[in-house]
Amino acid sequence: MESKRICQSCSMPLSDPELFGTGKDGSRKKHYCKYCYENGQFTDPHITLEEMKTRVRDKMEEMKMDADTIGISLNSLPNLKRWRKVETIQLTA
């Protein structure tokens, strides 16, 4: 079964290389879409996860997507590369 590539920032399907973000050298970056990542950096580097959820929900509603699909996308956001938190263990004496 073929896995579908999605943007690791907003969860947009990346079905065409033209949708891939770009590095500083103009090369295509397969982990992020062109709306989230351009010229080697995030287009909105200070956006929070909650702000991204609102942006994604608004865009999907504008596209008349069904509530279940929107919910799946929003629930996947915290698990994407950009938003994953690295858990650290603090050792105390």
C-alpha angles and dihedrals in degrees: 000000000000116000117223119234117231133182109269090219107043104011094239112157111253100209095150129043087228087072093057119109120244137241125225088270093052094254118144116257111208098201098063137040124241090252094059102033128037134159093000098308142076112271090223105026095174099050114124126223090252091051090049090051090054092047093049093046092049093049094047092048089050087054089052094241118167122260094247093056091047091050093051091051094047092047091051095054098084089055096054121106095253095052104035113117119222107227115223127195116221113209118209126194 
